[in-house]
């Protein structure tokens, strides 16, 4: 696997590392309370959501946050978290009257949209070389060249 960040050099790897850590930590903190009640946390915002979808979403946020921080299976977890954010925007925020930005303190969807953009970036660029994936694939690539 070739990392796009290789073209960006060490600064690109550092930027992807910072993005992974910040976004991953945010999702660990968002996902932990949901994981405590993995099949019942979403009864107010989207009543009738199947328990198994709630569990998948809780795991995607908490486990995905940890995976992003470490840089392991980054494209997979970026995709799962991105799906969560699409649901948060289109099935929670917008139906509740959220605006992109609210000057009156009303509901907004700017944060899930920012998270969506961040995980989309990680999905497209990968985790960078400063990651578990980077170390594993770099080692494999070095063995193949020998």
N, C-alpha and C positions, 0 to 999 in steps of 0.2 A: 504494500500500500504506500503510495506516495502522498506526502502531506503537502497541502497547498501552502501551509505556513513556511515550508522550506524556501519558497520564493520570497517570502517576506523577511526571512532571516531571524536572528535571535529576538529582535523587537516584536515580530509577529508572534513568535512562540510565547513571549512574555505577555502580550496583549491577550492571547487566547487563554493563557493560564489565569490571568486576572479575571477575565470574563467567566471562565468555568468556576472559579472559587466563589465569586460574588453571587452568581445565579444559582449555583449548587447550594450554597449556604441558605439562600432565600427559600429554596424549595425544601430543604431539610426542615427549616423552621415552619414552613407552611404545611408540610406533609406529616410532621410528627403528631400533632393533635388529631389529625384525620386517621392516622394509623392506630391510635388508641381506641377508636370506634370505627374500624375500617368498613363495616357494612351498614352503618347507620348515621354517618356524619352528615349526609346530604338530604335532610328531610324538609328543610325550610325553603331553600332556593330552587330546588328542582324536585318537588314531591313526586313520588312514584318511580324514582331512579332505582333500577334493580340493584340489589345488594352486591352482586358480583362486579358491576361497573364501578360502584363506589370503592370496592376493595382494590380494583385495578388502578383507579385514579389515585388513591392514597399511596399505594406502592410506587406508582410512577413518580409521584412528587417526592416522597421520602427517599426511596431507593435510588431514584433518578438523580436526586440532588447529591447523594453520596457518590454515585457513579460519575457525575460531572466533575465534582471536586477532584476525584482521583484520575479522571480522564480514561475511564474504562467503558467500553461499549458506548462511547459518546454519541454516535449517530442514532443508535437505537433509542437511547433514553432522551435525546433531544427531540426525536420524533414523538415519543409518548407524551412528553411534557408539552410539546407543541399542540398535540391533540387536546390535552387538558385545557390549554389556553384558548383554543378555538371554541371549545364548549363554554368556557367561562365568558367569553365575549358574546357569542351569538345566542346562547341558550340561557344565560344568567343575566349578564350586564344589560344588554340591549333590551330584552323584554321587560326589565325593571326600569326602563327609562334612562339608562346611563348615557352620558355624553362623553365625548373624547376628553374634554376638560370642563370642569364646572367652576365658575367663579362664585357660585352661591353655596358651595359645600354639598351639592347633590352627588349622586352616584356617578362614577366615571369608569371608563374601561381603558384608560391610558396605561396603567400598570400591567394588566395582562397583555396588552399590545406590545409593550416594551419587552416583556418576558418572551413573547412569541418571536419578536425580531431577534432577540439574543439567542434563543435556541435554534432558530432558522440559520443564523450565522454559524453556530457550532455544527449544525447538520451539514452545511455546505463546505465549511473549511476544515472540519475535523477538530480533534482536540489539541493539535500542535504536538511538537516533539517532546515537550515537558509534560508527559502524561504516561500512564501505564501502557495505554495503546501504543504510544510513540516508542517506548522502550521495547515492547514486545515485537512490534513490526520492524523496528530498526535492527534488532538482534537477528530476526529471521532473514531480513534482507542482506545483512552482512554475511550470514552463513551461505546464502544462495550464490553470492558473488565469488566465494572462495572456490 
